[in-house]
Amino acid sequence: MNKRFLIISGLSLFFILISTVGVLVFLEIQQGKSEGLVFAKKHNQRACVREVIKGERVCTELSCFLNNRYFFQTCMANAKPSASLCKSVPQIRNLFQFESWKNKQCKKTGRTDRECHHIWQKVRNSCKAAEKQSDSGS
């Protein structure tokens, strides 16, 4: 009887812990999206990049990872396009050249973390999407 009680109690605590973590993750994501949307209303995409690369939202730790990632994604999706940002993205077809370009961008700001590489990947993807959209609208 005691063994069964301990197992049930342990499982209950485990599920409470898992659901609490899930709620906290959800709240972090929602907060990041909300802040990204507010920032995007007043800034362009270049400012979104600047904010996560060397601004107030630089994050290289797990504690702020989700919040900042969703801030950036939402900001890039809702901010005014920045022609100068996309002009700085080279037309690279070779994966090795692209990785080299991302490394250079991160080193310019003193960053070597994976999140920096993700930021520049997102920049390139946003610029390619904008380019395709302008091509199909012409």
C-alpha positions in Angstrom: 0.0 0.0 0.0 2.8 2.5 0.9 4.7 1.6 -2.3 1.6 2.3 -4.4 1.0 5.6 -2.6 4.6 6.7 -3.2 4.4 5.9 -6.9 1.1 7.7 -7.3 2.5 10.7 -5.3 5.7 10.7 -7.3 3.8 10.6 -10.6 1.4 13.4 -9.5 4.4 15.6 -8.6 6.0 14.8 -11.9 2.9 15.8 -13.9 2.5 19.0 -11.8 6.1 19.9 -12.5 5.8 19.2 -16.2 2.6 21.2 -16.5 4.1 24.1 -14.6 7.2 24.2 -16.9 4.8 24.0 -19.9 2.9 27.1 -18.7 6.1 29.0 -18.1 7.4 28.2 -21.6 4.1 29.3 -23.1 4.2 32.6 -21.1 7.8 33.2 -22.3 6.8 32.7 -25.9 3.7 34.9 -25.6 5.7 37.6 -23.9 8.4 37.5 -26.6 5.7 37.7 -29.4 3.9 40.6 -27.7 7.1 42.6 -27.2 8.2 41.9 -30.8 4.9 43.2 -32.1 5.2 46.4 -30.1 8.8 46.9 -31.2 7.9 46.2 -34.8 5.2 48.9 -34.9 7.9 51.6 -34.3 10.9 50.1 -36.1 12.1 48.5 -39.3 13.6 45.1 -39.7 17.2 46.4 -39.4 16.2 47.7 -35.9 14.9 44.2 -35.0 18.3 42.7 -36.0 20.2 45.4 -34.1 18.1 44.8 -31.0 18.9 41.1 -30.8 22.5 41.3 -32.0 23.8 44.0 -29.8 20.9 45.8 -28.2 19.0 45.3 -25.0 17.8 41.8 -26.1 21.2 40.0 -26.5 20.7 36.6 -25.2 23.0 33.6 -25.1 21.4 31.7 -22.2 18.6 29.3 -22.0 16.7 31.5 -19.6 15.9 34.1 -22.2 16.2 32.0 -25.4 12.5 31.4 -26.2 11.5 34.9 -25.3 14.1 36.5 -27.6 13.6 34.0 -30.4 9.9 34.8 -30.6 10.5 38.5 -30.1 12.8 38.4 -33.1 10.6 36.3 -35.3 7.5 38.4 -34.6 9.5 41.6 -35.0 10.9 40.5 -38.4 7.4 39.4 -39.6 5.7 42.7 -38.6 8.3 45.4 -39.0 8.7 47.6 -42.0 11.1 46.1 -44.5 14.6 47.5 -44.6 16.1 47.8 -48.1 19.5 48.5 -46.7 19.4 45.3 -44.5 18.6 43.1 -47.5 21.2 44.8 -49.7 23.8 43.7 -47.1 22.8 40.0 -47.6 24.8 38.5 -50.4 23.3 36.4 -53.1 24.9 33.1 -52.0 24.0 29.8 -53.6 26.7 27.8 -51.9 26.1 26.6 -48.3 29.8 27.0 -47.3 29.8 30.6 -48.5 26.6 31.3 -46.6 28.1 29.8 -43.4 31.2 31.9 -43.9 29.0 35.0 -44.3 27.1 34.3 -41.1 30.3 33.7 -39.2 31.6 37.1 -40.4 28.4 38.8 -39.3 28.6 37.3 -35.9 32.3 38.0 -35.4 31.7 41.7 -36.3 29.6 41.9 -33.2 31.7 39.7 -31.0 29.2 36.9 -31.0 30.0 33.3 -31.6 26.8 31.7 -30.2 24.3 29.6 -32.3 21.6 32.1 -31.7 23.6 34.7 -33.7 23.7 32.3 -36.6 20.0 31.8 -36.4 19.4 35.5 -36.5 21.4 35.9 -39.8 19.6 32.8 -41.2 16.3 34.5 -40.4 17.5 37.8 -42.0 18.4 35.9 -45.2 15.1 34.1 -45.3 13.1 37.3 -44.7 15.0 39.0 -47.5 14.5 36.1 -49.9 10.8 36.1 -49.1 10.5 39.8 -49.7 12.4 39.4 -53.0 10.1 36.7 -54.2 7.1 38.8 -53.2 8.3 41.8 -55.1 9.1 39.6 -58.1 5.6 38.1 -58.2 4.0 41.5 -57.7 5.8 43.0 -60.7 
